[in-house]
Amino acid sequence: MKKLLGIVVLCLLLSHCSVGESGKMIPGFEESPMWRVFASDEDKKAFYEKRISEYQEMQVHIICIEWDKNWDRSGERELISEALIRKNENPMICRNPSQDSISRAKRETQNAEDDAARERLNAQRAKNAQRKAEQESEW
């Protein structure tokens, strides 16, 4: 049983690996906590350099769209800023605090709506359970 469990764990670990710049297997998806622990500095630098160069190849207005999409990911915004610097652009050209506030408010509203829907569903389930209990007690 222990061997089977060991094989399953090993398979899960290996199935969630990435290949670094050095060509070796790194446990975890790129940027996952496991990847951050096991990836060499060389692999991490190569990964982030590749990401920066991808942004660098984009036009500034497209970069700013990516900036808006990643309003809650400061690490991604750092990469975007670095790409803008390398393009000789102002690294804060895409910064728009009011847009970030709007995005944050939309997320909070969506979370509140989801919570309300979940509570309505729970209330309906409780009501149905109460009816069922009342019907069973009548028999």
C-alpha positions as a Python dict, from the first residue, in 0.01 Angstrom:
ca = {
    (1, 'M'): (0, 0, 0),
    (2, 'K'): (284, 238, 86),
    (3, 'K'): (450, 166, -249),
    (4, 'L'): (128, 246, -433),
    (5, 'L'): (86, 569, -240),
    (6, 'G'): (450, 659, -312),
    (7, 'I'): (400, 595, -684),
    (8, 'V'): (86, 809, -691),
    (9, 'V'): (260, 1095, -510),
    (10, 'L'): (560, 1071, -742),
    (11, 'C'): (336, 1075, -1049),
    (12, 'L'): (151, 1381, -920),
    (13, 'L'): (476, 1560, -851),
    (14, 'L'): (621, 1479, -1191),
    (15, 'S'): (305, 1568, -1377),
    (16, 'H'): (321, 1919, -1236),
    (17, 'C'): (674, 1998, -1340),
    (18, 'S'): (823, 2257, -1566),
    (19, 'V'): (1148, 2253, -1760),
    (20, 'G'): (1396, 2526, -1678),
    (21, 'E'): (1640, 2709, -1903),
    (22, 'S'): (1904, 2458, -1799),
    (23, 'G'): (1686, 2177, -1934),
    (24, 'K'): (1630, 2012, -1598),
    (25, 'M'): (1288, 1931, -1455),
    (26, 'I'): (1165, 2168, -1186),
    (27, 'P'): (883, 2059, -952),
    (28, 'G'): (576, 2280, -976),
    (29, 'F'): (428, 2506, -1237),
    (30, 'E'): (618, 2821, -1321),
    (31, 'E'): (582, 3080, -1045),
    (32, 'S'): (418, 2831, -808),
    (33, 'P'): (556, 2817, -452),
    (34, 'M'): (717, 2480, -527),
    (35, 'W'): (879, 2619, -843),
    (36, 'R'): (1014, 2919, -651),
    (37, 'V'): (1182, 2685, -402),
    (38, 'F'): (1338, 2444, -651),
    (39, 'A'): (1414, 2657, -958),
    (40, 'S'): (1771, 2782, -984),
    (41, 'D'): (1839, 3155, -996),
    (42, 'E'): (1940, 3108, -1361),
    (43, 'D'): (1606, 2944, -1445),
    (44, 'K'): (1408, 3212, -1262),
    (45, 'K'): (1599, 3493, -1432),
    (46, 'A'): (1552, 3334, -1776),
    (47, 'F'): (1179, 3289, -1712),
    (48, 'Y'): (1127, 3650, -1608),
    (49, 'E'): (1347, 3782, -1890),
    (50, 'K'): (1132, 3591, -2137),
    (51, 'R'): (815, 3740, -1987),
    (52, 'I'): (960, 4091, -1999),
    (53, 'S'): (1063, 4049, -2363),
    (54, 'E'): (709, 3932, -2449),
    (55, 'Y'): (571, 4257, -2305),
    (56, 'Q'): (850, 4456, -2468),
    (57, 'E'): (741, 4334, -2813),
    (58, 'M'): (387, 4468, -2760),
    (59, 'Q'): (269, 4815, -2847),
    (60, 'V'): (229, 5047, -2548),
    (61, 'H'): (-152, 5055, -2560),
    (62, 'I'): (-161, 4673, -2556),
    (63, 'I'): (80, 4673, -2261),
    (64, 'C'): (-157, 4910, -2080),
    (65, 'I'): (-448, 4674, -2143),
    (66, 'E'): (-240, 4398, -1979),
    (67, 'W'): (-164, 4637, -1692),
    (68, 'D'): (-538, 4686, -1635),
    (69, 'K'): (-604, 4311, -1650),
    (70, 'N'): (-340, 4250, -1383),
    (71, 'W'): (-455, 4515, -1138),
    (72, 'D'): (-425, 4272, -846),
    (73, 'R'): (-92, 4113, -942),
    (74, 'S'): (192, 4342, -840),
    (75, 'G'): (457, 4097, -962),
    (76, 'E'): (314, 4103, -1312),
    (77, 'R'): (299, 4480, -1305),
    (78, 'E'): (667, 4490, -1213),
    (79, 'L'): (745, 4290, -1528),
    (80, 'I'): (530, 4527, -1733),
    (81, 'S'): (707, 4830, -1585),
    (82, 'E'): (1045, 4679, -1665),
    (83, 'A'): (936, 4618, -2024),
    (84, 'L'): (825, 4981, -2052),
    (85, 'I'): (1160, 5100, -1918),
    (86, 'R'): (1338, 4888, -2179),
    (87, 'K'): (1118, 5048, -2446),
    (88, 'N'): (1227, 5392, -2316),
    (89, 'E'): (875, 5465, -2197),
    (90, 'N'): (759, 5597, -1863),
    (91, 'P'): (713, 5283, -1648),
    (92, 'M'): (407, 5440, -1488),
    (93, 'I'): (238, 5541, -1814),
    (94, 'C'): (-32, 5278, -1764),
    (95, 'R'): (-92, 5362, -1398),
    (96, 'N'): (-452, 5459, -1332),
    (97, 'P'): (-553, 5439, -965),
    (98, 'S'): (-919, 5508, -1042),
    (99, 'Q'): (-930, 5211, -1283),
    (100, 'D'): (-776, 4992, -1011),
    (101, 'S'): (-1044, 5112, -768),
    (102, 'I'): (-1315, 5029, -1021),
    (103, 'S'): (-1169, 4681, -1073),
    (104, 'R'): (-1147, 4625, -698),
    (105, 'A'): (-1506, 4744, -650),
    (106, 'K'): (-1628, 4513, -929),
    (107, 'R'): (-1457, 4216, -765),
    (108, 'E'): (-1601, 4304, -424),
    (109, 'T'): (-1947, 4344, -576),
    (110, 'Q'): (-1918, 4009, -754),
    (111, 'N'): (-1803, 3841, -432),
    (112, 'A'): (-2097, 3995, -243),
    (113, 'E'): (-2340, 3880, -511),
    (114, 'D'): (-2193, 3530, -502),
    (115, 'D'): (-2223, 3523, -122),
    (116, 'A'): (-2585, 3640, -142),
    (117, 'A'): (-2669, 3375, -402),
    (118, 'R'): (-2506, 3108, -186),
    (119, 'E'): (-2704, 3224, 118),
    (120, 'R'): (-3031, 3222, -81),
    (121, 'L'): (-2954, 2867, -192),
    (122, 'N'): (-2879, 2762, 167),
    (123, 'A'): (-3202, 2924, 285),
    (124, 'Q'): (-3399, 2742, 15),
    (125, 'R'): (-3236, 2412, 112),
    (126, 'A'): (-3320, 2472, 478),
    (127, 'K'): (-3678, 2557, 385),
    (128, 'N'): (-3706, 2240, 175),
    (129, 'A'): (-3559, 2031, 456),
    (130, 'Q'): (-3808, 2182, 701),
    (131, 'R'): (-4101, 2103, 468),
    (132, 'K'): (-3977, 1748, 423),
    (133, 'A'): (-3944, 1704, 799),
    (134, 'E'): (-4295, 1841, 851),
    (135, 'Q'): (-4437, 1607, 586),
    (136, 'E'): (-4262, 1307, 738),
    (137, 'S'): (-4391, 1395, 1084),
    (138, 'E'): (-4747, 1406, 950),
    (139, 'W'): (-4730, 1045, 833),
}
